[in-house]
């Protein structure tokens, strides 16, 4: 199961993204960690934290990359994609996802 996030300026420049409401039930509880695999980097995985408080009243998750994981996430995103591309989020489990970039430019 997967969904796409458009890498508009906020998601391109920041180290977080909101999970669409229709996928929120596939993620864990507030403050739980999520293992994040970055496509193309088989040996590396990062950790993001689920925040269900910031999107009230629906409480659908926002995944934040903390200070330790922010730079590797941003570096991977900028090395593999561009502004306005899409971030593909493949749900592997309630606390496990794989990210890849889908190019929107020829």
Secondary structure, DSSP 8 states (H G I E B T S, - for coil): -EEEEE--HHHHHSSEEE--GGGGGGS--TT-EEEEEETT-TT-EEEEEEE-STTTTTT--EEEE-HHHHHHHHHHHHHH--TT-EEEEEEEETTEEEEEEE----
